[in-house]
Amino acid sequence: MQLPARFSDLPDYPFPRLRALLDAHAPGAEPLSMAIGEPTHPYPAFVAETLAANAHLWGRYPPNEGTPDLRAAIADWLARRYGAALDPDREVCALNGTREGLFGACLALCPERKNGVRPTVLIPNPFYQCYAAAALAAGAEPVYVNATAETGFLPDFAAVDPETLARTALVYVCSPANPQGAVATRDWWRALFALAERHDFRVLADECYSEIWRAAPPPGALEAAEDRERVVAFHSLSKRSNLPGLRAGFCAGGAGAVAAIKRLRAYGGAPCPLPAQAAAAACWRDETHVVENRALYAGKWALADAILGGLPGYRAPEAGFFLWVETGDGEAAALALWRAHGVRVVPGAYFARRTPAGDPGAGFIRVALVAPAAETRRGLEAIAAVLGAPRSVEGET
């Protein structure tokens, strides 16, 4: 059965494409996945204790917007982290992971018409595939804005043509960026919100990697927006606390935007179970495990710098746990790594869309530094070996 026609422009999801590329070939060594950004560091010990202490709540329906305690913990964290004072009752909504929130927010906030025509949704390119699917589901036209070395690996939305900006209803931003690890500065955020004021659009700020940084905490959208109705920020415990399976995230922003998201979620959302909400509240109140987590990533960044630092295509990321390595041909590099070393990485083109200005992912691979340090070292050494020597995929012996 095919998807409705409006989804005909939807890019194929990266990981089925990766399986199609690699799985017909035998791995050259014990397989090592550096493809999926699934954290493997230990999650906080108190999570299991909190879940057990609240096990009696599995038998109750959870509130759609999150418990008062969870929303208070989130608002307190936002105040500590960004200096943003938000009303936990009106400006915060718990989510069952952030993907459903990033998708649902577009449905809730994108109008059917903008200035009398079909609206556009601006999307960074490369991008999280959820953004494109949400735009198409909302009936909008996704417009892919390339993020390249020339733009600091962040999209230059101000360079979009005025006609498109006049139709723009929403702009997705990911900072720290997946996959490039670039960080939007306060000035970058302020310039974007000035553009949003001129062209009357909202910003959906995907900040799920905000707590994995190298030199300094990345600035956030909530601390830069003068008008909070211009922004909805999304955060998660998946990366911050190594809890992708807890499905605990939130969105925060202007009361009007959050009310619209809550209303839609009342019909189609999946609230996070009450024991998980209690565990999430405990995580947002604790920073010790976050500092320990960053230290583990710091060790792997140091490995990457030491092993790959001499490669022309290597650039150390500012934040997040991905490497965005220039290879010349991402598919050829990914296949060579798999066949020679059993290392699984994703061609950058699988996260991007070809535009008139080119495909900003075609010459890259994305490498996830989520495995333990010893496995990460092995993978990085394999990448150095493959990228440091000529290779030929077709007819390789």
C-alpha positions as CSV (number, residue, x, y, z in Angstrom):
1,M,0.0,0.0,0.0
2,Q,1.4,3.4,-1.0
3,L,1.5,6.6,1.1
4,P,-1.0,9.3,0.0
5,A,0.2,11.4,-2.9
6,R,1.2,14.4,-0.7
7,F,4.0,12.2,0.7
8,S,5.5,11.5,-2.7
9,D,8.2,14.0,-2.0
10,L,9.1,12.4,1.3
11,P,12.8,11.3,1.3
12,D,13.5,7.7,2.0
13,Y,14.5,7.0,5.6
14,P,18.3,6.7,6.1
15,F,18.5,3.3,7.8
16,P,16.6,1.2,5.3
17,R,18.8,2.8,2.7
18,L,21.9,1.8,4.7
19,R,20.7,-1.8,5.0
20,A,20.2,-1.9,1.2
21,L,23.7,-0.6,0.7
22,L,25.6,-2.8,3.1
23,D,23.7,-6.0,4.0
24,A,24.4,-7.8,0.7
25,H,28.1,-7.7,1.6
26,A,29.9,-9.6,4.3
27,P,31.5,-7.5,7.0
28,G,35.3,-7.5,7.0
29,A,35.5,-8.0,10.8
30,E,33.2,-8.2,13.8
31,P,30.5,-5.7,13.1
32,L,30.6,-2.4,14.9
33,S,27.7,0.1,14.5
34,M,28.6,3.7,14.5
35,A,25.5,4.5,12.5
36,I,22.6,5.1,14.9
37,G,22.8,7.8,17.6
38,E,21.7,5.5,20.4
39,P,23.6,6.3,23.6
40,T,25.2,3.4,25.4
41,H,26.6,5.2,28.5
42,P,25.1,4.2,31.8
43,Y,21.9,5.9,32.7
44,P,21.4,7.3,36.3
45,A,21.0,4.6,38.9
46,F,18.2,6.4,40.6
47,V,16.0,6.0,37.5
48,A,15.3,2.3,38.2
49,E,14.7,3.1,41.9
50,T,12.2,5.9,40.9
51,L,10.4,3.6,38.5
52,A,10.1,0.9,41.1
53,A,8.9,3.3,43.8
54,N,6.1,4.5,41.4
55,A,5.2,1.1,40.0
56,H,1.7,1.4,41.4
57,L,1.0,4.2,38.9
58,W,1.2,1.9,35.9
59,G,-2.5,1.3,36.4
60,R,-3.4,5.0,35.9
61,Y,-3.9,7.1,32.8
62,P,-1.2,9.8,32.7
63,P,-2.1,13.4,32.1
64,N,-1.6,14.5,28.5
65,E,0.5,17.6,29.3
66,G,2.6,16.0,32.1
67,T,2.3,15.9,35.8
68,P,2.6,19.2,37.7
69,D,5.8,17.9,39.3
70,L,7.4,17.0,36.0
71,R,6.5,20.4,34.4
72,A,7.8,22.2,37.5
73,A,11.1,20.2,37.3
74,I,11.4,21.1,33.6
75,A,10.6,24.8,34.2
76,D,13.2,24.9,37.0
77,W,15.8,23.3,34.7
78,L,15.1,25.9,31.9
79,A,15.6,28.7,34.4
80,R,18.9,27.3,35.6
81,R,20.1,26.4,32.1
82,Y,18.9,29.4,30.0
83,G,17.7,32.0,32.5
84,A,14.2,31.6,31.0
85,A,11.3,32.0,33.4
86,L,8.5,29.9,32.1
87,D,5.0,29.2,33.5
88,P,5.0,25.4,34.0
89,D,1.2,25.3,33.6
90,R,0.9,27.3,30.4
91,E,4.3,27.2,28.6
92,V,5.6,23.7,29.2
93,C,4.2,20.4,27.8
94,A,5.7,16.9,28.4
95,L,6.2,14.7,25.4
96,N,6.6,11.0,24.7
97,G,10.0,11.6,23.2
98,T,10.6,14.7,21.1
99,R,10.0,13.2,17.7
100,E,6.3,13.1,18.2
101,G,6.4,16.7,19.5
102,L,8.5,17.9,16.5
103,F,6.0,16.2,14.2
104,G,2.8,17.3,16.0
105,A,3.9,20.9,16.5
106,C,3.9,21.4,12.8
107,L,0.4,20.0,12.5
108,A,-0.8,22.1,15.4
109,L,0.9,25.4,14.3
110,C,1.1,25.4,10.5
111,P,-1.8,27.3,8.9
112,E,-3.5,26.0,5.8
113,R,-2.7,29.2,3.9
114,K,0.0,31.9,4.5
115,N,-0.6,35.2,2.7
116,G,-3.3,33.4,0.6
117,V,-1.0,30.6,-0.7
118,R,0.3,27.2,0.4
119,P,2.7,27.8,3.3
120,T,6.3,26.7,3.3
121,V,8.3,25.1,6.1
122,L,12.0,25.8,6.0
123,I,14.2,22.8,6.9
124,P,18.0,22.7,7.4
125,N,19.7,20.4,4.9
126,P,21.0,17.9,6.0
127,F,18.0,17.3,8.3
128,Y,16.1,15.0,10.7
129,Q,13.6,13.2,8.4
130,C,10.7,13.9,10.8
131,Y,10.8,17.6,9.8
132,A,10.0,16.9,6.1
133,A,7.3,14.4,7.0
134,A,5.6,16.8,9.3
135,A,5.6,19.6,6.7
136,L,4.0,17.4,4.1
137,A,1.5,16.0,6.6
138,A,0.5,19.6,7.4
139,G,0.0,20.3,3.7
140,A,3.0,22.7,3.5
141,E,5.8,22.8,1.1
142,P,9.2,21.7,2.7
143,V,12.0,24.0,1.5
144,Y,15.5,22.6,2.2
145,V,18.1,25.2,3.1
146,N,21.6,23.9,2.7
147,A,24.0,24.0,5.7
148,T,27.5,23.8,4.4
149,A,31.1,24.7,5.4
150,E,30.5,28.1,3.8
151,T,27.6,28.8,6.1
152,G,29.2,27.4,9.2
153,F,27.2,24.2,8.9
154,L,24.1,26.1,9.9
155,P,21.4,27.1,7.4
156,D,21.4,30.7,6.2
157,F,17.7,31.4,6.3
158,A,18.2,35.1,5.5
159,A,19.5,34.1,2.1
160,V,16.1,32.4,1.2
161,D,14.3,34.4,-1.5
162,P,11.7,37.0,-0.3
163,E,8.8,35.2,-2.0
164,T,9.5,32.0,-0.1
165,L,10.0,33.8,3.2
166,A,6.6,35.5,2.7
167,R,5.0,32.1,2.5
168,T,7.0,30.7,5.5
169,A,5.0,29.6,8.5
170,L,7.5,27.6,10.4
171,V,11.3,27.1,10.5
172,Y,13.0,24.0,11.9
173,V,16.4,24.5,13.5
174,C,18.6,21.9,15.1
175,S,21.4,23.2,17.4
176,P,23.7,21.6,18.2
177,A,23.2,20.4,14.7
178,N,22.6,16.8,13.7
179,P,24.8,15.7,11.9
180,Q,27.4,18.4,11.8
181,G,27.8,19.3,15.5
182,A,27.6,23.1,14.7
183,V,26.3,25.4,17.4
184,A,24.1,28.5,16.8
185,T,25.4,31.5,18.7
186,R,23.2,34.0,20.5
187,D,23.7,36.4,17.6
188,W,22.7,33.7,15.1
189,W,19.5,33.1,17.1
190,R,18.7,36.8,17.4
191,A,19.1,37.3,13.7
192,L,16.7,34.4,13.1
193,F,14.1,35.8,15.4
194,A,14.5,39.2,13.7
195,L,13.8,37.5,10.4
196,A,10.8,35.7,12.0
197,E,9.4,39.1,13.1
198,R,9.7,40.5,9.6
199,H,8.1,37.6,7.9
200,D,5.8,36.4,10.7
201,F,6.9,32.8,11.2
202,R,7.6,30.6,14.2
203,V,10.8,28.7,15.0
204,L,10.7,25.0,16.1
205,A,14.1,24.6,17.9
206,D,15.3,21.0,18.2
207,E,17.8,21.2,21.0
208,C,18.1,17.5,21.9
209,Y,21.9,17.6,21.9
210,S,22.2,20.7,24.0
211,E,23.9,19.0,27.0
212,I,26.7,17.2,25.1
213,W,29.2,20.0,24.4
214,R,32.9,20.5,24.4
215,A,34.0,24.0,25.3
216,A,30.8,25.9,26.5
217,P,27.1,25.3,26.9
218,P,25.3,26.0,23.6
219,P,23.0,29.1,23.7
220,G,19.3,28.2,23.4
221,A,16.4,29.6,21.5
222,L,14.4,30.5,24.6
223,E,17.2,32.8,25.9
224,A,17.4,34.7,22.6
225,A,13.7,35.2,21.7
226,E,12.2,38.5,22.8
227,D,8.7,37.3,21.8
228,R,8.2,33.8,23.2
229,E,5.3,33.1,20.8
230,R,7.9,33.0,18.1
231,V,9.5,29.8,19.4
232,V,8.9,26.3,20.6
233,A,12.0,24.6,22.0
234,F,12.2,20.8,22.2
235,H,14.4,18.8,24.7
236,S,14.8,15.2,25.6
237,L,16.4,12.9,28.1
238,S,17.6,10.5,25.4
239,K,21.0,12.0,24.9
240,R,21.4,14.1,28.1
241,S,20.7,11.2,30.4
242,N,21.3,8.2,28.2
243,L,17.6,7.3,28.3
244,P,16.3,6.8,24.7
245,G,13.9,4.1,25.9
246,L,12.2,6.2,28.5
247,R,10.6,8.3,25.8
248,A,10.7,11.4,28.0
249,G,10.9,14.9,26.4
250,F,9.2,18.2,26.5
251,C,8.4,21.3,24.5
252,A,8.4,24.8,25.9
253,G,7.5,28.2,24.4
254,G,4.7,30.8,24.2
255,A,1.5,29.9,25.9
256,G,-0.5,30.2,22.7
257,A,1.7,27.8,20.8
258,V,1.9,25.3,23.7
259,A,-1.9,25.4,24.1
260,A,-2.3,24.5,20.4
261,I,0.1,21.6,20.8
262,K,-1.6,20.4,23.9
263,R,-5.0,20.5,22.2
264,L,-3.8,18.4,19.3
265,R,-2.1,15.9,21.7
266,A,-5.3,15.4,23.6
267,Y,-6.7,13.7,20.4
268,G,-3.7,11.9,19.0
269,G,-0.8,12.1,21.5
270,A,0.6,9.3,23.6
271,P,1.3,10.6,27.1
272,C,4.4,9.3,28.9
273,P,3.5,6.8,31.7
274,L,3.4,8.1,35.2
275,P,6.3,6.1,36.6
276,A,8.4,7.4,33.6
277,Q,7.3,10.9,34.3
278,A,8.5,10.6,37.9
279,A,11.8,9.3,36.7
280,A,12.1,12.1,34.2
281,A,11.4,14.7,36.9
282,A,14.3,13.3,38.9
283,C,16.6,13.4,35.9
284,W,15.8,17.1,35.2
285,R,16.6,17.9,38.8
286,D,20.0,16.2,38.7
287,E,23.1,17.5,36.9
288,T,25.8,15.2,38.4
289,H,25.1,12.4,35.9
290,V,25.0,14.9,33.0
291,V,28.5,16.1,33.9
292,E,29.7,12.5,34.1
293,N,28.2,11.8,30.7
294,R,29.9,14.7,29.1
295,A,33.2,13.5,30.5
296,L,32.8,10.2,28.8
297,Y,32.1,11.9,25.5
298,A,35.1,14.2,26.0
299,G,37.4,11.1,26.1
300,K,36.0,9.9,22.7
301,W,36.3,13.4,21.2
302,A,39.9,13.3,22.2
303,L,40.3,10.0,20.5
304,A,38.7,11.3,17.3
305,D,41.0,14.4,17.3
306,A,44.1,12.2,17.8
307,I,43.2,9.5,15.3
308,L,41.5,11.5,12.6
309,G,43.0,15.0,13.1
310,G,45.4,14.5,10.2
311,L,42.7,13.7,7.7
312,P,41.8,16.7,5.4
313,G,38.1,15.8,5.7
314,Y,38.0,15.8,9.5
315,R,36.5,18.7,11.5
316,A,36.1,18.5,15.3
317,P,32.4,19.1,16.2
318,E,31.5,21.8,18.7
319,A,28.8,19.6,20.4
320,G,26.7,16.5,20.0
321,F,28.2,13.0,19.5
322,F,28.4,12.8,15.7
323,L,31.4,13.3,13.4
324,W,30.6,14.7,10.0
325,V,33.6,13.6,8.0
326,E,34.2,14.7,4.4
327,T,35.1,11.7,2.2
328,G,34.4,12.7,-1.4
329,D,31.9,9.9,-1.8
330,G,29.9,9.0,1.3
331,E,28.4,5.8,-0.1
332,A,31.8,4.5,-1.3
333,A,33.4,5.2,2.0
334,A,30.6,3.6,4.0
335,L,30.7,0.4,1.8
336,A,34.5,0.3,2.0
337,L,34.4,0.5,5.8
338,W,31.9,-2.2,6.1
339,R,33.6,-4.6,3.7
340,A,37.1,-4.0,5.0
341,H,36.5,-3.5,8.8
342,G,32.8,-4.3,9.6
343,V,32.3,-0.7,10.7
344,R,28.8,0.7,10.0
345,V,28.5,4.4,9.3
346,V,25.8,6.4,7.3
347,P,26.5,8.2,4.0
348,G,25.7,11.8,4.5
349,A,23.5,12.0,1.5
350,Y,21.0,9.8,3.4
351,F,20.3,12.8,5.7
352,A,20.1,15.4,2.9
353,R,18.2,16.4,-0.1
354,R,19.6,17.4,-3.5
355,T,18.8,21.1,-4.2
356,P,19.6,23.4,-7.1
357,A,22.6,24.4,-5.0
358,G,23.8,20.8,-4.7
359,D,23.6,18.0,-2.2
360,P,25.3,19.1,1.1
361,G,25.5,15.5,2.3
362,A,26.8,13.7,-0.7
363,G,30.5,13.9,0.1
364,F,30.3,13.0,3.8
365,I,29.7,10.2,6.3
366,R,28.1,10.5,9.7
367,V,29.8,8.7,12.5
368,A,28.2,8.2,15.9
369,L,30.5,8.2,18.9
370,V,28.1,6.2,21.1
371,A,30.0,2.9,21.6
372,P,32.3,2.3,24.6
373,A,35.8,3.9,24.2
374,A,37.6,0.7,23.1
375,E,35.1,0.0,20.4
376,T,35.1,3.7,19.4
377,R,38.9,3.6,19.0
378,R,38.7,0.5,16.8
379,G,36.1,2.3,14.6
380,L,38.1,5.5,14.3
381,E,41.2,3.6,13.4
382,A,39.3,1.8,10.6
383,I,38.0,5.2,9.3
384,A,41.6,6.5,9.3
385,A,42.8,3.5,7.4
386,V,40.1,3.6,4.8
387,L,40.1,7.4,4.3
388,G,43.8,7.6,4.3
389,A,44.3,5.3,1.3
390,P,42.8,5.2,-2.2
391,R,39.8,2.9,-2.6
392,S,37.6,1.6,-5.3
393,V,34.2,0.1,-4.5
394,E,33.4,-1.5,-7.8
395,G,35.6,-4.5,-8.5
396,E,37.4,-4.2,-5.1
397,T,39.5,-7.2,-4.2
